[in-house]
């Protein structure tokens, strides 16, 4: 058994999102969506994970998250994205940018 940690970020009646960790390190996230007969997931991990690492992680997600929620599903389809985190944005970030733009000038053109 690996040392993967799954921290639920949010949950709806038909989906869940988890931050994935290994030891003290955050290694990605998974969004899982449930339909009446299937489960779908989008898995985002770092570009340094090997195919074997990803397969092991998918198996852990299936055993520890999906099967505990939907043990009678027909299939589990996982789309994997491997890369690097570019940024995280929130409404607060966007509001700060708007305030900065407003403070830069009064809107008049000097001519």
C-alpha positions in Angstrom: 0.0 0.0 0.0 1.3 3.4 -0.9 1.3 6.5 1.3 -1.2 8.5 -0.9 -3.3 10.9 1.0 -6.7 12.1 -0.4 -8.0 15.4 0.9 -11.5 16.2 -0.3 -11.8 19.7 -1.6 -15.5 19.6 -2.5 -18.4 17.3 -3.0 -21.7 17.4 -4.9 -24.4 14.7 -5.2 -22.6 13.5 -8.4 -19.0 14.5 -8.1 -16.0 14.9 -5.8 -12.7 16.7 -6.0 -9.6 15.7 -4.1 -6.1 17.1 -3.6 -3.6 14.3 -3.8 -0.6 14.0 -1.6 2.3 11.6 -1.0 4.1 12.1 2.3 4.3 15.8 2.8 4.2 16.7 -0.9 1.1 17.7 -3.0 1.3 15.6 -6.2 -1.9 16.6 -8.0 -5.7 16.5 -7.9 -8.5 14.3 -9.2 -12.1 15.3 -10.1 -14.5 12.3 -10.1 -17.9 12.4 -11.7 -20.5 9.7 -11.2 -23.3 8.6 -13.6 -25.8 5.9 -13.0 -23.6 3.2 -14.6 -20.1 4.7 -14.9 -17.5 6.8 -13.1 -15.3 9.3 -14.9 -12.2 11.1 -13.5 -9.8 13.8 -14.6 -6.4 13.2 -12.9 -3.8 16.0 -13.0 -0.3 15.1 -11.8 3.2 16.4 -12.1 5.2 15.8 -15.3 7.7 13.8 -13.3 5.3 10.9 -12.6 6.0 7.7 -14.6 3.3 5.7 -16.3 3.7 3.0 -13.6 3.3 5.6 -10.9 0.2 6.9 -12.6 -1.3 3.4 -13.0 -0.7 2.7 -9.3 -2.3 6.0 -8.4 -5.4 5.3 -10.6 -5.7 1.9 -8.8 -5.6 3.6 -5.4 -8.2 6.2 -6.5 -10.4 3.3 -7.7 -10.1 1.2 -4.6 -10.1 4.0 -2.0 -12.5 6.5 -3.5 -14.6 5.2 -6.4 -15.5 1.7 -5.2 -16.4 3.0 -1.8 -18.9 5.4 -3.4 -20.1 3.3 -6.4 -19.2 -0.4 -6.0 -21.6 -1.5 -8.8 -20.3 0.7 -11.6 -19.7 -0.8 -15.0 -16.5 1.1 -15.9 -14.1 3.7 -14.5 -12.7 6.0 -17.2 -9.7 8.2 -16.2 -8.3 11.0 -18.3 -4.7 11.9 -17.1 -3.0 15.3 -17.6 0.6 15.5 -16.7 2.3 18.8 -16.4 3.1 21.6 -14.0 1.0 24.0 -12.0 0.9 27.3 -13.8 -1.3 29.3 -11.4 -4.3 29.3 -9.1 -6.8 32.1 -9.4 -9.8 33.1 -7.3 -12.3 35.9 -7.2 -10.1 37.8 -4.7 -7.2 37.8 -7.2 -9.4 39.2 -9.9 -10.9 41.8 -7.6 -7.3 42.9 -6.6 -6.4 43.3 -10.3 -9.5 45.4 -11.0 -8.6 47.7 -8.0 -5.0 48.1 -9.2 -6.2 49.1 -12.7 -8.7 51.7 -11.3 -5.9 53.3 -9.2 -3.5 53.7 -12.1 -5.3 56.7 -13.5 -8.4 58.7 -13.6 -9.5 57.6 -17.0 -8.6 60.9 -18.7 -6.4 61.0 -21.7 -3.7 63.6 -21.7 -3.4 65.1 -25.0 
